[in-house]
Amino acid sequence: MVSAGGIAHDTSPVDSEDRTADMPVDKQFRLSVGVEQKRSDKVTLGLIFQYTDLGDSKIRSYYAGDYKKNEVFSLAFNINWK
C-alpha cells in the first residue's frame, strides 16, 4: 500500500471588486491525503480525500455579500485495470 498527502495555498484568482457570486473564491488552502493498493498485477485501487477552504469572500457587485463558510470536501475512488 502506498500513501501520500499534500498541502497547497493559492492567492485569490481575482481582485475583490471583480469577484462574482457564481464563484466566490478568495485565497485558497487545500489539504489532501490518498492511498493506493496494488491488488494484483492487473488491478490497483486508490482513494483520495481533499479538503478545500476557499476563503472569506466578499462580493462588491449587484449580489453583494459575505461568504464566511466557503469550503469543499471531495472524495474520489479509482480503479486502474491494466
MINUDREN-708238 format. One line per 5 residues: for each residue y, z, x of C-alpha. Coordinates in Angstrom, 3 decimals, padded with zeros to 6 digits. Example, Ala and Ser with C-alpha at 12.3 -4.5 7.8 and 13.67 -1.06 7.14 Angstrom:
<rs>
-004.500/007.800/012.300  -001.060/007.140/013.670
</rs>
This chain:
<rs>
000.000/000.000/000.000  003.464/-000.909/001.247  006.629/000.839/000.043  010.285/000.071/000.638  013.710/001.122/-000.547
017.340/000.268/-000.161  020.912/001.275/-000.831  023.827/-001.115/-001.357  027.554/-000.765/-002.009  029.882/-003.599/-003.034
033.592/-003.653/-003.717  034.946/-004.830/-007.060  034.483/-008.590/-007.560  037.814/-008.879/-009.428  041.143/-007.077/-009.487
041.596/-004.623/-012.360  044.244/-006.816/-014.024  041.764/-009.743/-014.118  038.770/-007.725/-015.402  037.406/-008.671/-018.840
035.360/-006.778/-021.438  032.346/-009.095/-021.143  031.742/-007.953/-017.527  033.479/-004.596/-016.910  032.400/-004.298/-013.262
034.231/-002.222/-010.651  032.863/-001.191/-007.261  029.068/-001.103/-007.368  026.394/001.163/-005.949  022.695/000.235/-006.049
019.597/002.244/-005.187  016.155/000.646/-005.325  012.570/001.558/-004.477  009.427/-000.507/-004.654  005.742/-000.533/-003.842
003.271/-003.333/-003.269  -000.508/-003.118/-003.127  -002.958/-005.763/-001.972  -005.843/-005.646/-004.469  -007.919/-008.419/-002.836
-007.445/-011.409/-000.551  -006.021/-013.292/-003.549  -004.110/-010.708/-005.625  -001.130/-008.480/-004.741  000.625/-006.210/-007.277
004.211/-004.972/-006.993  006.523/-002.575/-008.845  010.283/-002.179/-008.300  012.815/000.246/-009.823  016.580/-000.201/-009.372
019.487/001.973/-010.478  022.913/000.301/-010.537  026.224/002.113/-011.037  028.904/-000.461/-011.915  031.833/001.937/-011.515
034.505/003.323/-013.850  036.044/000.075/-015.004  039.466/-000.088/-016.587  040.394/-003.190/-018.549  044.005/-004.226/-018.973
043.863/-007.052/-021.469  043.574/-007.567/-025.223  040.396/-005.412/-025.223  041.892/-002.595/-023.118  039.773/000.488/-022.466
037.759/002.567/-020.024  034.049/002.260/-019.284  033.163/005.693/-017.912  029.340/005.371/-018.014  028.632/001.884/-016.695
025.012/001.996/-015.465  021.974/-000.287/-015.456  018.335/000.740/-014.956  015.879/-002.032/-014.037  012.095/-002.026/-013.738
010.129/-005.047/-012.535  006.405/-005.685/-012.140  004.985/-008.672/-010.310  001.601/-010.230/-009.581  001.100/-012.579/-006.659
-002.065/-014.660/-007.016  -002.946/-016.971/-004.147
</rs>
